[in-house]
């Protein structure tokens, strides 16, 4: 048998093995199929989850930018001379007196006497008759209730918390939570099958071949995937685990039953046991002695004093601490310290040290998983690391979805029979809407914050309507226009929205980056700076598209030179 015949025989054997699913080739081929299709059908949702989750890392700076009415108040408060305010003992007494006078029947009083430095606002919280969490602010110098309009934000908005809610439950409650959970599971499958499929993935990480079409997209996909692979695995896994009781309730049902009241009782017992009312009246004792004891036990400044069943002899007083910045840098679990006492006897009922969790090792593990997922440790350095890795994860989803069509563009496949061309066209449109369209929706949400009238009823809902409305319009546009035109037009709009956001802010609020710099408002400056950075990235992507189109046009205009056909071959 000749050498060429031997190679052909080996090739036939490999194809046969792959077709039967046998051997390494067959297994890797099966994983490649799983990676391609599992990744594709979930890539659009996962891109949205990753991008909004990445923005959610900085939900507090985004919220700060989206509530500009507070900026002047904060600047004035910082510039004003420090007025003499009452100490913690007096503040707690004022808070107790206010609650006793206005909300004596509330099942819980929660007093926030001061900030971690002993100054700041004095606030009280309680649950009203409808079970809603309600707050009131008191003057820290006199104890008098402040007017409602000074204790609540002027601008009704979900602010940065919109991105938090969307990335884990799509603003759809339990249904959205399940959808995102299934997508996270699909992401784990795609990650593992991708590692198995790409035998040379780590070698390919150090290789990037620009202007090579499909090869370039694959190199980019491999690079961002390998670079952040541990992060992607961690985020997907912890995202599932922190909602584990929802996804896998069997253990809870077996141990505690399906009765919700019984489950709540178990949860209360794990957290130290919320007492039952005794029916015997007893005034709320002086809280300062409990606050001082609790502070000494947990080693943290007092953040809140919570009284369960105030006015009853079975009342329990809980002292909760402030997490300091240094503590958040070194602790994975975000829980604060807590000490609870019997209001009647002063007996210490429970102590939870900072970083620990109620309910034992399982609760601590879940708390640590939550801290790992939400970057509640490590300070700004870890937040920026999560932000960059999140962007890389979104890029991995986006390049994977684009690579699918780059491999098939211009080919007449039969993957979906007679509907193949229509399915490919749908995928092209979904790629545009999921990537460029979502960017337009997110930036448009910030524009809506400045343009929607302040006095509009349910104003926060209107901001959400703008977000979803723009995203839907982007999808319709992507399906109606040719893919190249849709990409070009949506990237152009995205660039304009991002680059003009500081101009919009100046036109509507009078604020601008130089003023933010002078007053040290790094949160607002950061939001607008990142908006400009995303705008420049969209411009770069737009230039790349135009350059590629010119090259394709130049290639198509060149005459094709064919070698002359030998006469012997043309003879009939």
N, C-alpha and C positions, 0 to 999 in steps of 0.2 A: 504494500500500500504506500502510495506516494505521500510526501509531507502535506501537500494541499488536501489530499483525501483524508488524512488523519485529522487535520484541523477541522474539516467540514464535519467529520463524524463526531468529534468532541463538541462542536457547536450544536449539532443536532441533539446530542445527549443532554446538554445543558438546557436547551429549550424544552425537551421532554420533561426533564426534572422540574423546571419552573412551571410548566403547565400542570404537572401533577401535584405541585406544592411540596415537592420533596427536596431535601438538601438545603444548603445555605442560600443558594440563588432563589429557590422557591419561597423560603421564609422571608428573605429580604424583599422580594418582589411583593409578597403579601403585605409586608409592613409599609412598603412604598405606596401601595394602593390605599391602605388605611390612612397613612399620613396625608396623602393628597386630598382624599374626599372628606375625611373627618375634619382636616384643617380648613378646607374650602368652605364647607357649609356653615361652619361656625366662625370663620375668620372675620366676617363683617361685624357680628355681635361682639366678638372678643376684642376687635379693634376699638369699638365704641366703649366697652368696659374698661380697657386698658387706658385709653386716652383720658376719659373722664376720671378714672381712678388716679391717674398721674396728676391731673389738675387738683384732685381732692387732697393731695399731699399738702398743698398750700391753700386749703379752704379758708383758713383764718386771714391771710393777707388778701385773698380775693374778697372775702366778706368786708374787710376793712375798706377796700377800694369802693365796694358797692354800697357803702353807707357813708357818703361824703359829709352828711350833716354832722357826724360825730367829730370830724377832723378839727373844725374850728373850736368845738367844745374842749377837745383834748388839748389843743394848743393853748387855749386860754387858761385851762386848769394848770397846765405845766408852767406857764409864765406867771400866774398869779402867786402872790406870797402865801405861804402855807398858813391857813387860818387855824386857830386853836380848836381842836375837836376833843370830844370826850374820850375817855379810855374805854377799854373793852368791857369792863364791868358795867359802866353806865350805859353803853350801847346795848348790851344784852338786856338790861333792865328796861330800856325804852322799847326794844323789840317785843319783849314779853308783854309789856303794858299795851302796846298797840294791838297785838293779837288777841289779848284777853278782852279788849274793848270792842273790837270789830269782828273777830272770827272765833268766838269761844267754843263753838261746836265743831270746829275742824278736827279731823282725826289725827292730823300731823301738823306741827309747826316746825318750820325750818328757818333758822336765823343765821345770816351771814354778817357777823359783826364788823369785819374789817378785811383788808388785804393781808398778805403775808408780813408786811412791815408794820402793821398795826394802824394804818390809816385807811384812806379810801372810802368807799360807799358803805352804807348800812342798808341791807336789804332783808326782807322777810318773804317767805314763800309758804303756800298752803295749797290744798286741793279743795276746789269749790264743790257745790252740790252736784255738778255734772261730771265730777272726776277730773276736771282740767287743772293743770298746774298753773297757779297764778302767783304773781309777784307784786310787791309794792316797795318803793324806795322811801327811806326816812332820812331826814336831815341829820348828818352825823354830829352836828353841834348842838341841836335842840331836841331831836327825837320826833319832830313834827313830820307828818306825811307830806312828801313832795307832790306837786301836781302831776297827774298822770302823764301829761305830754312830755315831762322832763325825764320820765323813767322808761319810756318806750321809744323805739326808733321812729323817725319821721317817715322813712322810706320803707314801705312794705315790700319785702323781698326775701327769698330763700337764700340769696347771696351765694357764697361758696358751698353751702351745704347741699345745693342742688346737685353738684357733681358727686358728692358723697352718696346721696340717695340714689341717683341714677346708676352709679357704677355697681351697686350691689342688689338693687331691686327694681330698677328701671321706672321708678315712680308708679309701680303696679302692685305694691303690697306683696302678699305671699306668693301670688302667681309669678311676679317678676323675680322674687327670690329663688324660686324653683328654676326658672328659665336660666338665670345666671349660674346657678349651681350646676345644672346640666352642661352648660357651656364650659364651666371650669373643669368639669370631669373630661369633657371632650378635649380640652386643651392639654390635660395631662396625657391623654392617649396620643395626641398629635406630637407632643414633645418626646415621649419615649419612642414612638415609632419613627420619628425623625432621626433620632440618634442611631437607631438600628439601621435605618435605610442608608444614611450617609456614612459609609465606612471611613472615608477620608475627611470627615467634617472638621476635625481639629487641624489637620494639615491644610485644608481649604480655607480655614480661618485666616491664615497668613497670606492668602492669595486673593488679589482683587484685579480683575482684568476689565478696565473701563472700555466703553464703546464696543462691547462684544455682544450686545443684545441679550439673549437668554442667559448666556454665561455670566454676564455682569449682574443680572438680577439674582441669579443663584448665588453668586459670590456674596452679594450684599445680604441676602437672606441668611446664608450660613454664618456670616461674620456677626451680625447682631444676635443671632440665636445662640451661638457658642459663647459670645462675650457675656451674656446675661442669663445663661442657662440655669445656674443655681437660683438666681433671683426669680425667674419665671416659675420654676418648680415650687419654690417656697410660697410665692404669692398664690398660685393656684391651689396648693394643698391647704394652706392656712385659711384661705377664703372659704373652702369647703368645711374645714374643721370648726370654725367659729360659729357656723350655722348647723352644726352636726345634729343637734337635737331636733331641728326642723326636718332635716333630710332623712335621719334615721331614728325615729322616735320609739322604736320597738323596746329598747332597754328601759327607757323611762316609763313606758306603759306597763311593762312587766313588773317593774319594781314598785311603781307608785299608782298604777291604775289610770283609767281614762278620765276620772272625775277631776275637773279643773280646780275645784276648791281644795281637794286633797293634795293636788300637785303644788298649789300655792302654799299650803301649810308646810309641805316638805321643804320648799324653797325658803320659807320663813325660818324653819328650824335650822337649816344649814347656815343661814346668815345670823344666827344668834338667837332666834326665837322672838318674833314680835309678840308682845304680851297680849293676853285677852283682857278686856275691861273688867274691873272688879265691881263696878257700880257704886263704889264709895268715893265721894268727892274729896279732893285734896288740892289745894292751890299749888301752882308750879313753884318750886323752890328757887332760891337764888341760883342763877346758872354759872356765875363766875367761879365758884369753888369747883364745880364739875369741870369747867373748861380748863382750869389750872391743873387739876389732877390728870385729865386726859392728855393735855399737852406734854406733861412730864412723862407719861407712860409711852406715848407714841413717838416722842422726839421731834414733833413737827409743830409749826404755828397752827393755831385753830382756824380752820376755814369755815366750818359750819357747825351749829349746834341743833340737833334734831330731837324733838320731843314727840314720842308716840303716845297717843291718848292723853293729851294735856288736860289737866283738871281732874284726873282719875288717880286713885291710890296705886294703880298698877302701872303708872306711866314709866316709860323708859327714856333715858336721856343718852343720846349718842354724840360723841365728840369726833369730828372728822378733821384731818389735817390737810395742809397745803403741800403739794409736791414741789420741792425746790428745783431750780434748773440743774444744779449739780447732781441731784438724785435722778432726774430723768435721763441724764447722760449715762448712768451706769446700771439702771434697773430696767429689765425687759418688761416686767409686769407694771402696768400704769396705776395700780391700786394705791390709795393713800392709807395712812394709818387711821385706826378707829378704836375708840374705847367706849363701851356702853355701861351705864350705871342704872340701878334702881332709883327712881326719883324719891321713893318713900324712905328707904333705908340708907341710900348712898353706897350700897354694895356694888362692887365691880362685877359685872356680868360677863364681859368678853373684852379681849384685847386682840386687835389685828395689827401687826407691825407693817410699816410701809413695804410694799412689794409682795406681801402675802395675799392670800385669797380665802374667802369663806368657803367651806365645803370640802376642804382637804386637797389632796394632790391633784384630783381630776379638775377641780375648779381652778387651781393654780395653773395647771397646764393649759386650760382653755384661755385663761387670762393672758398667759405668756404668748400663746398663739395670736391672740387679738393684738397685743402690743407689737409683735413681730410683723403682722400684716399692716397695721396702721401707723407704723414708724413713730410710736409714742416714746421712744428712747433715743438717746444719742444726739438730740438737739438738731440744729440747722444742718450740720454736716451730713447726718443720716438722711434728713429730708431731701437734700439736694442729690444724694446718692440714689434714693428711691425715685426721685423725679427723672434723673437721667436714665436709670434702668427701665423705668416705666415707658419713657419715650422709645427706648430701644426695643422694648417688647411690642409696642404699637407698630414700630417699623417692621418688626419681624412678621406680624400679622399682615400688614399692608403689602410688603414685598412678596409674601407667599401668595396672596390673592392675585397680585399683578403677574407673578411668574406663571401662574396657571394659564392665564390667557396669552402671555408672551409665547409660551410653548405651542399654543394651538392657533395663534393668529395667522391667518393666511392658509391654514390647512383645512381640508374638508374631512373632518372626523365623523365617525358614526357612533360616538359614545351614547347618544340619545336617539338613535335612529333618525327618522325624518325630522324630528324636532331639534336636532343638534344645533343647527344654525341659530334658532330662536333662543335656545338655552344659553348658548355662548353670548348672544347679544344681551340677554338678561344679566349674565354674570358681569359683562363689561359695564353695564349701567350701575349695578350694585357696587362694583369697585369704586366708581367715581363718587357715588352718593355716600358710601361708607367712609371714604377717606377725605376727599375734599369737601363733600357736603357736610360731614360732621364738624369739620373745622369751621365752616361758615356758620353752622348752628351755634356752636360754642361761643364764637366771637359775637354773633348776633345777639346772644343772650346778654352779653355785657353792654352792647349798644342799647338793647331794650331797657336796661337798668337806668340809662340816662334819658331815654326818649319817652317812655311810658309816663303819663301824667301822675304826679304824686298823690293826688286825691282820689284816684280811681279805686272803686270798690274791688276788693280781692286782687290787689295789684300784683302780688307775687304770682298768682295764677296766670296773669297776662304775660308776665315774663316767660313763664314756662310755655305758654301757647306760642310765643315768638320762637322759642327754641325748637319745638317740635314742628311748627309750621314751616320754618326755613328748611329744616331737614327733609320734610316731605316734598317741598318745592324742588329741592336739590335732586331728589330721586326722580321726580317727574321730568325735570329738565334733562337728567342724564339718560333717561329712556327715550326721550324725543329727539335728542341731538345725536350726531355721530360721536363715537367715543373720543376721538381726538379733539373735536370741537368742545365737547362737554368738559374734558379735562382742562383745556385751555381757558374756557370761560369761567369755570368754577374756581380754578387756581387764581385767576386774575381778580375775581371778586373777593376771595379770601385774603389776598395780599392787600387789597384796598381797605378792607374792614380792619385788618390788624394794624396797618401802618397809620391809619387815620384815627385810631382809638384815642391817642393822646390829644388830637385836635378836637375830637368830640367832647372829651372831658373838659378841655379848656373853654369850649363854647358854651357848655351847659352849667359848669360849676365855677369857672374862673381859675381852676387849679391847673398847674403845669409842672413838668419835670423839674425845672429850676427851683420853683418854690418848694417842691417836695424835698429836693436835695438840701436846701437851706434849713428847713425845719427838721431834717433827719427822719422824714417819713419814708423809710426804706420799703415798707410794705406796698404803698401806692406806687412808688417808683419802680419796684420790682415787677408789679403787674403790668405796668405800661411798657417797661423795658422788654419783658418776655413777649408781649404782644408784638412789638416791633421786630423782635428776633424771629417770631413765627412768620411775620409778614415778609421778611427778607428771605426766609427759607422757601416760602411760596413763590417769590419772585425767581429764586434760583431754579426751582422746579419748572416754572414757566419757561425760562430761558432754555433749560435742557430740552423741553418738548419742542420748542421752536427750532433749536439747532438740529434735533433729530429729524424733524419734518423737512428741513432744508436739505439734509444729507440724502434722505429718501427721494426727494424730488430731483436732486442732482443725479442720483443713481438711476432713476427711471428715465431721465432724458438722454443718457448716454446710449449710443447705438450698440446693439449686440452684434459682435463679429462672430460669424460662424465659419468653421473650416470647410473648404470645398469638399463635397461628397464625391468619393471615387466613382468613376463611371461604371465600374464593374458592379458596384453595390446598387446603382440606380437602374441597372438593366432589369427588366422584368424576368 
